[in-house]
Amino acid sequence: MLDAIITIIILIAVGLGAGTLGSMVGVGGGIIMVPALTFMAFPPAQIASTSLFAVTSTSVSSTIEYSRQKRIDYRLGIEMAAFAIPGAVLGAFLSDYLSAESFKLYFGILLMLTGIYVLYKNSILKEGAASKRSIALRAAVFTATFGAGIISSLFGVGGGIIFVPAMLLVLGMTMQRAAPTSQLTLMMTSLAGVFTHAFLGHPDYLQAIALSAGAFVGAQIGARVSRDAKELLLQRLLGLVLIGVAAKFIFDWLTTQ
């Protein structure tokens, strides 16, 4: 009984920290919750589904706050969700049948490169480049969004780790608009993933509620703090988070070899 109570307290604390950071950078907090749940030795399908519950809580909470601040691009968020939701449903089913070990390596490399690019975006992008957005580039964003939906449900990390970089680097949005819009897309995508995982019987609902409670409060804190945060600070924070998660995925793959 005591162990169960301690587990619940730890999950609330993890959710609080993950929700705060996730809301600030638009990634849903799953990138923090999944490694924590892995460390607590939960089974992979349970990790993905439990984390995704909390990601949903974070995104609902922060979307409400960002909506009040009028910082969401609703049209873009809904367009991206239309491509991400089918991927989220597919990802939940794949979590039952596919090993994610090899994918962790490739995904880790992709995140590492993206994190470095985001960190040095201002130096790499030429002046005025953000204004040249072709139809082909937008198509690439929506294709990546479908993949982000799969990743969201397969790992429980939320698709924000793809949504935000795509908005920043391809569509030329600022972090002040990309993070809130990502949360709207993430909310709709993660809801689809949660319902699919629930249908498949993956979640531990008590753990999911504890993690979600902390994440919901953290999301409110993160959304309010980000309003006054500097653009460059948020950009660097996102880059460092992506690199940290990449290192975790690559390390996990190496330990299985």
Order of alpha helices (4+ residues) and beta strands (2+ residues): alpha-alpha-alpha-alpha-alpha-alpha-alpha-alpha-alpha-alpha-alpha
